[in-house]
Amino acid sequence: MSDRLKQSLMSSRNEIEAGLAEAESELARVRQRARELEELIALGTATLLAAEMITGSRPAAPSGVPSVRLPEPTVDLRMAADLTAAHEKSKDELQTRLSRAQK
């Protein structure tokens, strides 16, 4: 092969490797953000369940939002207490609980 072709191939390879490294970095950031969003969802769900159990009712939908009838919660008190307690835990411990619950 000519030197020019070799240089071109090496340059292309370097660009591809740099793009791959950038994509892997972006994927890691997206996965971290997904974990954070899952934690927020879990905390919101725990808060909602705790509020429903305390008040014995479901919160009203905000004005302008169509009302959707959801099934009654079938979560036992211990599970709701666990979810509420999760609010007090560190992110690492909460992530561990979430991964165990998903298995």
N, C-alpha and C positions, 0 to 999 in steps of 0.2 A: 504494500500500500504506500501511497505517497505520503510524505510528511504532512502536507496540508490536510489530507483526509483524516489522518491520525489525530491531528490537532483538533479538527472539527468534531470528531467523535468524542474525544476527551472533553471538549468544551460542552457538548451536548450532555454527556454523562454527568458532568459536574452540575449543570443546570437541573437535570432531572433529580439528582441526589439532594440538591438544595430545596427543590420543590417538594420532594417527599418528606424531608425533615420538617419543612414548614407545615405541611399537611398533618403530619403526626402531632406536631405541637398544637395546632388548631383543634385536632380531634381530642387531645387531652384536655384542653380548655372547655370544649363543649361537653365532654363527659363530666367534668367537675361541676359545670353549671347545671347539668341534668341532675346530679346528685343533690345539689343545693335546692333545686326546685322540688325534688321528691321529698326532701326534708320539710320544706315549707308546706307542701300539700299534706304531709302527715301531721304536722303541727296544727294546721287549719282544721283538718278533720277531727283531731283530738279535741280541739277547742269547741268545735261545733257539737260534737257528741256530749262533751261535758256540759255545755250550755243547755242542750236539749234535756239532759238528765236532771239538771238542777231545776229548770223551769217546768219540765214535764210537757213541753210543747215544742213545735217547730217554729223557727223564726220566719217572719213574713218576707216575701220577696220585695226588693226595693222597687219603688215606683218606676214604671216604664219597662220593667222586666216581666216577660210573660210568666205566669205562675205554672209551675210544673209539679204535679203530684208525685212525690217520691214514696217508695215503699217505707213502711215503718222500720226503724232500726231493729236489727236482730242481734245486736252486740250485747253480750252479758256485761254485768257491772264490773267484773274484774278486768275484762279487756278494755273497757272505757277508762278505768282507773289507770291501767298501764299506759294507754295512749296519752292521758292527761299528764302522767308523771314524766312522759318522754319530753314534755316541754321544758322540764327542769334539767334534763341531761345534756351532756356535751354533744357536739356534732358527731364525734367519733362513735360514741356509745349509741346515739340515735341511728347512725348509719348501720351499725352492727345489728340493731333490733330490726331495722327495715329489711336487711338482707335475709335475716332468719325468717321473718314473716313471709317473705316472697317465696321461700323454698317449700 
